[in-house]
Amino acid sequence: MKKSDKGVKEIKDILNRFQKEYDRKDIEHIDDVVREFFIDEEDISFVGTGVKDWNFGINEISDTLNSYWLNGSKFLKNIQLDVDNSIITIEGNTAVAALCGKSMRKIEKEKMFDEMMMKIK
């Protein structure tokens, strides 16, 4: 196994651990979970569902994950990351991981129709 292959495997292991913690939704330990997986630096970021859902810094990330886990109407309450097909690039001491996932959300028909009607208006 090449050094880069070992690094990619380690990162995938971390992403799988993150998925397990995300699935647990342990609100009481949200800060511990965030500090385990994110570096406590000003420019650390977490991208949620799109352009309006960029979060910077540990506090914003904690607050966002907390809101996802508590609010059943949030798109990212239940996610399923595709770790196996992630693209991971390692350059020196820096790694960048890009991965897809899907949101598992049960939407009531009436709520879905109401939201669609609001977008049409």
N, C-alpha and C positions, 0 to 999 in steps of 0.2 A: 504494500500500500504506500503510495507516494505521500509526502508530507501534506500536500494540498488536499488529497483525498481524505486524509485523517482529519484535517481541519473542517472540511465540508461535513463529514460524518458527525463531528462534535457539534457543529452548529445545528444540524438537523435534529440531533438529540435534544438540544436546548429548545428548539422550536416545538418538538413533541412534548417536552415538559411544560412549556408555556400553554399548549393546547389543553393539557390535563388540568392545570391550575385555572385556566379560563373556564373550563367545563364545571369545575367545582363552585365557582362564583362565591368564594369565601369573603364576604363583605368585611368581616371583622379583621381580616388580614390583608386587605387590598394594598396597603402601603408596603407591606413585606413582599408581596407578589411583584409589585411594580419595581421595587428596588432590586429584586433578584434578577429581573430580565432587562432592565433599562439602566444605563449609566446615568448617574446624577450629575449631569452637565446641562448648562443653559440651552444648548442647541440640540439636545436629544429630541427626537420627534416620533410621533405615532400618527399614522394616517388612517382615518376611519373610512367612512363611506364616500368621501369625495373632497372636492376643493374646500368646502366650508367646514370640513372635519379634520383639519390639521391641528395637532396638539403639540406644544413645545414645553419641555421641562417636566420634571417628575410630578409636580403638583397637578398640572393640567392633565397629564396622562392618567393619574390616579382618579381625578374627578370624572374624566370621560369614561373610564372602565366602570367606575362605580355607577354612573348613570345608565350605562348599557345593561349592567347586571340587575339593577333595581327596576328599570322601566321596561315592561313587557312589550311596549309598542316600538322600542328601538330596534333598528334593523340588525344591530350586531349583538343582541342579547345571546343568541346561540349561533356560533360560527363553527365551521368545519374547515380547517386549514389543509391545503394540499401540500404538505411538507415534502412528500416523496418527489414531486415534480418542481420543487423550488429551484430557483437559479441563484447560486451562491458564488460570489467572486471574492477571492482573498488576495490582498496586495499588502505585503508586509504585516503590520499589526492591525490592519483594517479589513473588515469583511462587510460586504453588502449582500443582503438577502432580499430577493423579490419572490413573492409567492402569491398564489391565488387562494381564494377560499369561497365558501358559499355561506350565506346566511340562512339559517333554518328558523323561519318565522311563521307561525300560524296566524292568519289574518281572518277575522270574521267577515263574512260576505258584506254585511251592512257597512262596516267600517271601510272596506275596500271601495265600495260604491260611493260612499260619501267623499272619500279622499279623491277619487277620480273625478267626481263632479266638481269639486273645488278647483282642480287643475284646469278643467274645461272652462270654468267661468272666468 
